[in-house]
Amino acid sequence: MSSSLTVHSLGTRIGAEVLDLDPSSIHLPVTLAAIEAALVEHEALVLHVPDLKPEQHLAIARHFGEPEVHTFYPNLGNGFEQITVIDSKLGDRADMWHHDESFLPSPPIVTMTHAQILPPVGGDTCWISMTTAYDALSERMKQYLNGLSAWHDMNGPMTAALRQNVVTHERYLDVINMNRRHLHPLVIKHPVSGRKALYLSPTYTTHIDGLALPESDAVLAYLHGHCQQIQFGFRHRWTVGDMVIWDNRSVLHNAILDYQPHQRRMQRASVFARGACRA
């Protein structure tokens, strides 16, 4: 069977869609390899799969690594605990620029979200190519960042969520007591493509290790502004049944919260590298 898929670019630097995917072939190694190759090239990949079954969702996830059973969000259960349910009716939201769970020692490498219920308007998701953002830096800035690392911390976003009445005090304390933070290089090298990428976000990155706070704040503010230039990004307007797979190592994302009081319900799988430390 041919491994070719018809892949159409949706953005100049990030984003593409697969036009001819047969969901019944998703379990085939040749199809999964083709999806992976397209993802490595485009960093965010749209699949139009309205009839996708949970077991097919997991087949894609398991191709990339070990699917996560999320600590906080509900899931489908009954053998599908790795498929997380993200539902605005439950107060779930991700309307901030972030890498998924970058506060872990080894964050997920790939995330894939399948649209179940969508608002009549709004609810788009945006992605930023952090490889393209890195490439656009001056050589002097690249040299400055070389060897620097920054702290990623879950406590800040949870404090903001508490202040906005998005989470209960009990859940806030549960998360804070986990003390989830980790130090990561500001520049990482993608293990497959070999491209360098900036690795930071305004949501989880608190400060650059070893720098005076004013210098750290100034550098992070510059980098956040630099990365959010519109030419580095891709915005997807969802249709029910769309799945978007993105490379969590080299891509930031932001689910725009502009659709209340309507409902937005997604099913998501995040994937760890096999054998990665998750504590």
N, C-alpha and C positions, 0 to 999 in steps of 0.2 A: 504493500500500500504506500502511496506517495506521502511524504512528510510535509509537502508544501501546503501553506495556508495563504489565502489572499489577505494581505495586510495593507491597510490604507492609512497613511499618516494623517493625524488630526491636528498636529502642531508642528511648527518648524524645528523645534528642539526636543520636544517631549510629547508623547501621546500618539496612539494609533488604535485602530479597530480591526478586528478580524471579521471578514465579511461572509465567510462560507463555512463556519464551524458546525459540524454535525455533532450534537451532544452525545449521540450514541457511540461516538468514537473517542470520547474524552479519556476513557480508561486505557487506550492504546498507547504504548510507549512512544510510538512515532508521532502521535498527535501532541502528547505532553512535551516532547522535545522541541517540537515546532513552536508551541506556546512559549516555552522558556527562551528560545532563541529570539523571538519577537520581543519578549519582555526585556531582555538584556539590551537590545538595540534601542527600544523606545521608552523604557522605564515605567510607563503606565500604559496598560493595554485593556481595551474595551472588548468584551465578548457579549454578543447579543444572544442570550440563552434563556428565554422565558420559561422553557420547560425543564430547566436544570433541576435535577434531584439532589437532595442532601448528600447521597453517596457519591455523586459525580463531583459535587463541590469539594468533598474531602479527597477524592482521587487526585484532583489538581493540587490541593494543599500538600498531600503526602508525597507528591513528586518532588516538591521543593525541599521538604524536610519534615520536621515533627510539629504537627498542628498543636496549637496552644489550647488548653482549657483555662479560660480567663478567670482571674481571681474574683472579679467584682460583678461582671455582667451576667445576666441569665443566658442559658443556652437551650438548644433543642432537646437535649436529654435523650434517653433511650438509644444509646449507641452513637449519638451525634453531639456529645458534650463539647466537641471541639468547634462547633458552629455557634458562635456568639450571636445573640439577638441585640441589636441596637435600635431602640424604639423611643421616639420622642415623647410618646404618651407616658413612658416611665421616667421621663426626665433626662434621658441619655442625650448627650450632645458632644460634638467635637469641633466646635466653631473656633478653632485657633490653629495657627501654623505649628505643626509638630511632626516629629518622627514617632511612630508608635513605640511607647514604652522605652524610650531612650535612657531612662533612669536605671535600667537593668544592666548587669555586666555584659550580657550578650542579647541585645534586643532582637525582636523578630526581624527576619531578613526579607520576608514578603508578606503582604496583606492582600486579601481578596474579598470584596464586598459585593453582595448580590441584592438588588433592589426588589423589595416585596410590596411595600405600600409607599406611594409618593404623594406629596401635596399637589393640588391643581396647578400651582405655579411655585417657582423657587425651589430651594433644596439642592442646588448644584454643589458639586465638589470641585475644588481647585487643587492642582499639584504644581510643585516647583522642582525643576531639575537642578539639584545641587552640584551635579557635575558641570553643567553649563555655567552655573554661577561661579564655580571655582575657575573654570577656564577663562572667564571674563575679568578676573582680578589682574591687577598689574603684577609684573614679575617681582617688584619690591615687596608688595603685600604678600605674595606667595612665600617669599623668603622669610618674612617676618613671622608668618603663621607656622612655618615648618618647626615641628617639635613641640608646639604648644598644645595643651589639653584643657578642656573645660568640664565643669561639673554640671551634671544633669540631675534634677531633683523633682520628685513628684509632689512635695509638700506645698510649694507655691500655688500651683493650680487648684489643689484641694482646698487651700485657705480661701482662694477667690470664689470657689464653688460654694463654700459654706456661707460666705458673706452675701452671695447672690441667692441664697436659699435653694440651691440646686441639689445639695446633698444634706442629709441629716447630720446632726452632731455626732451620733453614734458611728455612722459610716466614716465621717471625718476622722474621728479618733482611731478607728481601725486602721485607716490608711497611714496616718501620721506615725502610729506605733510601729509600722513595718519599716520605717526609716529607709525608704527606697531612694537611693541616690548612687551615682557612679561617675567616675572620671573617664572621659573618652577623648581621643585626639580630635583637634579641630579640623584636621584634614585626614580623611581615610582613603584607602585605595580599594576600589571594588575588586573582589576576589575573582570575578569572571571576566569582566570587560577590561580590567587594568586601569580604568580611568580614576583620577582623583576627584574627590567630592568634599565639599564643606559638610561638616556634621555638627549642626547646632540648630536651636530653634528658640524663638522668643517665649515659648511656653515652658520648656523644661530647663534650658541652659541658664544657670545662675551667675557664674563668673569663671574667668580664665584662671587656672591654677598658677600661682607664683607671681601674678601681676598685682600691683597696687590697684585698689578698687576703682579709682577714677580712670586709670588706663584701661582696665578690663571693661568697665561700662562703656567707654568711648569706642573701643574696638568692637564690642558686641553690637552696639547701636549701629555702627557703620556697616557691619556684616549683615545684620538683619535687614537694613534698608537696601543694601546691595542685592541681596537674594530675592527680595520681593518685587524686583523690576518685572514688569508685565511680560517682557519678551522671553523670560526664563520659564514661563508657566503654561499650563493647559487647564481649561475649564470644561467640565462635562455636565451637560444637561441630561439627567437620567430619564430613561423609559423603564417601566416595570419589566423586570427580566434581564436588565443589563447587569453584567458583572464587570467590575474593574479590578484588575490585578496591578499592584504597583510594587516597586522595589523600595522597601523601607530603608535600605542602606543609603540610597542616593536621592531620595525624593521626600520633600515635605508635603503635607496635605492639610486641607482646611475644608470642613463641611459647613457651608454657609447656612446660618440660622436666620432665614428670612421668610419663613412659611407658617409661623404660628398664627392661629391655633390649630392648624391642620397637622395631620400625622405623617411621619416619615419613619418607615420600618425597614431595616436592612439586616441581612444575615452575613456574618463576617467570619473568616478564618484567618488567623495570623500564624505564621510558620517560623519556628526556630530552626537554626542550623542543627543538623544532627549532632548530638553530643554536646551542645552548647550549655554553658552554665547559666541558670536562670535565677539563682537565688539573689 
